[in-house]
Amino acid sequence: MEKTVSATTRPARFIDIHVLQSVPFANLNRDDTNSVKTVQYGNAQRTRVSSQSWKRAAREKFQEEIGERALRTRRIGERVTRELAETRGWPLPLAERAGAHVAAGSSIKFELAKEKQKEGSEGGAAKKDTKVVVPNKVFTNALVYVPETAVRELADIAEEHREKLESAKDIKKPGDKSVLPQPAIDGVLKARNGVINLFGRMLAEVDDAGVDGAVQVAHAMTTHETDVEFDYFSAVDDISQEWNDATGSGHMGHGQYSAGTFYRFATVDLEELAGNLGDDPASVRELTGAFLATFVESLPGAKKNSTAPYTPPGLIHLAVRADRPLSFAAAFEKPVTSSPGGGFEEPSVARLTKYAAQANKMLGSRRLLASGWTSIGHEDAQHVGDRYDGIEELVEATLRGALREKTGEVSS
């Protein structure tokens, strides 16, 4: 990896990820009306994919890579109920009560689920749209975000206090009190794993449960102006076709799609991650490397069954910086244009590399500690460090540059 300044001069703080990726006819991220998300930038409409959407896709791949999962839900009580009933053999009514007391026993306020009242139920015929509270079906008012192993730990608390739960009352209203110890439940809700240490957690209702994320992800957008296209479709009714007794389709509708070359940016705050992990340089290396590799290969899955837009990135550029992250989104404030019969990826690569050289020159090369790149079909990318054959080699060289390792050395 190309180093612009001695690694002993300034410590690495951020690893920036720059990706250019051409995506064919697709709708990676829809709004509430099923429309393609867009943004007006540089007086031109661009197709946009929200940071939340791409971050979730990256997080799913990241979890698979490191073999750990985190659970984000308001229904933690129901998940504990299932653990007790299906795995530990508790009677279902008692398991439901235990799950409700777990959810009601934390510092987080809660509410109960409601369902439509059935006709003929107690109290006479139900009025239209009347809803009644479902006892022991508790939703926390805030999403909890815990390691998946927390479900077993919460079930263990229920096991420990089973006698109390057997004689306890059902949870029927938000003011009902749990018989389980709040400190023990809150302690489990504060637990972390690699996923939470990297991506962070917002949970203000439980003291000291918040974790500042070490990853920042930008909204992706096309480097050029795009149009949203409407696709009309219909579905054949197989029986009508076989019997030939009716005309027309069994179903018809339309969807919105677009295509283009996206600029994607994310950064890893090494100092924040190290603070979340404590004195554990090996975990910093593992989690950072896993995120670098999985983010560049991730892709949101909206409309995947009807578009299969599984293209790899055209260019991946990683940069280790000492002071601050540096996005190259402004390189595309003026929309990229293509020559007749040409595409957008090649001129986007040229625009990005030129902007990188100018930005690094203006800010000073001492801030850029190391940089490198890999690509498909772009042999002569300039000003973005050394070229590597693939993602694995690029990530490994970036980690060595950021963590001050010599070739063959691994942090421990």
DARAPE-V296514 format. One record per backbone hydrogen bond with DSSP energy under -0.5 kcal/mol. CO is the residue of the C=O (numbers start at 1). NH is the residue of the N-H. If there is no record, write none. Layout:
CO,NH ; CO,NH
This chain:
2,371 ; 6,9 ; 6,10 ; 13,270 ; 13,271 ; 14,16 ; 14,321 ; 15,268 ; 16,18 ; 16,319 ; 17,266 ; 18,317 ; 19,264 ; 20,314 ; 20,315 ; 21,23 ; 21,262 ; 23,260 ; 26,258 ; 28,302 ; 29,37 ; 31,34 ; 34,256 ; 35,31 ; 37,48 ; 39,41 ; 39,46 ; 41,44 ; 44,41 ; 45,226 ; 46,39 ; 47,222 ; 49,220 ; 50,54 ; 51,55 ; 52,56 ; 53,57 ; 54,58 ; 55,59 ; 56,60 ; 57,61 ; 58,62 ; 59,63 ; 60,64 ; 61,65 ; 62,66 ; 63,67 ; 63,68 ; 69,148 ; 70,72 ; 71,73 ; 71,146 ; 73,144 ; 74,140 ; 75,79 ; 76,80 ; 77,81 ; 78,82 ; 79,83 ; 80,84 ; 81,85 ; 82,86 ; 82,87 ; 83,87 ; 83,88 ; 84,90 ; 91,95 ; 92,96 ; 93,97 ; 94,98 ; 95,99 ; 96,100 ; 97,101 ; 98,102 ; 99,103 ; 100,104 ; 101,105 ; 102,105 ; 103,106 ; 109,141 ; 111,139 ; 113,134 ; 115,132 ; 118,121 ; 121,124 ; 127,130 ; 130,117 ; 132,115 ; 133,135 ; 134,137 ; 136,138 ; 137,113 ; 139,111 ; 144,73 ; 146,71 ; 147,150 ; 148,151 ; 149,153 ; 150,154 ; 151,155 ; 152,156 ; 153,157 ; 154,158 ; 155,159 ; 156,160 ; 157,161 ; 159,162 ; 161,165 ; 162,166 ; 163,167 ; 164,168 ; 170,172 ; 171,136 ; 173,176 ; 181,185 ; 182,186 ; 183,187 ; 184,188 ; 185,189 ; 186,190 ; 188,191 ; 193,197 ; 194,198 ; 195,199 ; 196,200 ; 198,214 ; 198,215 ; 201,203 ; 201,211 ; 203,206 ; 205,207 ; 206,209 ; 211,201 ; 214,269 ; 216,267 ; 220,49 ; 221,263 ; 223,336 ; 227,229 ; 229,257 ; 230,232 ; 231,255 ; 233,253 ; 235,250 ; 235,251 ; 236,238 ; 237,241 ; 238,242 ; 239,243 ; 240,244 ; 240,245 ; 240,246 ; 251,235 ; 253,233 ; 255,231 ; 257,229 ; 258,26 ; 260,23 ; 260,262 ; 261,223 ; 262,21 ; 262,264 ; 263,221 ; 264,19 ; 265,218 ; 266,17 ; 267,216 ; 267,269 ; 268,15 ; 268,270 ; 269,273 ; 270,274 ; 271,275 ; 272,276 ; 273,277 ; 274,278 ; 278,280 ; 280,283 ; 280,284 ; 281,285 ; 282,286 ; 283,287 ; 284,288 ; 285,289 ; 286,290 ; 287,291 ; 288,292 ; 289,293 ; 290,294 ; 291,295 ; 292,296 ; 293,297 ; 294,298 ; 295,298 ; 301,304 ; 303,306 ; 303,307 ; 304,307 ; 304,308 ; 308,310 ; 309,311 ; 314,376 ; 315,20 ; 316,374 ; 317,18 ; 318,372 ; 319,16 ; 319,321 ; 320,369 ; 320,370 ; 321,13 ; 321,14 ; 328,331 ; 329,332 ; 330,333 ; 333,335 ; 339,342 ; 344,348 ; 345,349 ; 346,350 ; 347,351 ; 348,352 ; 349,353 ; 350,354 ; 351,355 ; 352,356 ; 353,357 ; 354,358 ; 355,359 ; 356,360 ; 357,361 ; 358,362 ; 359,363 ; 360,364 ; 364,367 ; 365,368 ; 367,322 ; 367,369 ; 369,4 ; 369,5 ; 370,320 ; 371,2 ; 371,386 ; 372,318 ; 373,388 ; 374,316 ; 375,377 ; 377,379 ; 378,381 ; 386,373 ; 390,394 ; 391,395 ; 392,396 ; 393,397 ; 394,398 ; 395,399 ; 396,400 ; 397,401 ; 398,402 ; 399,403 ; 400,405 ; 402,12 ; 406,409
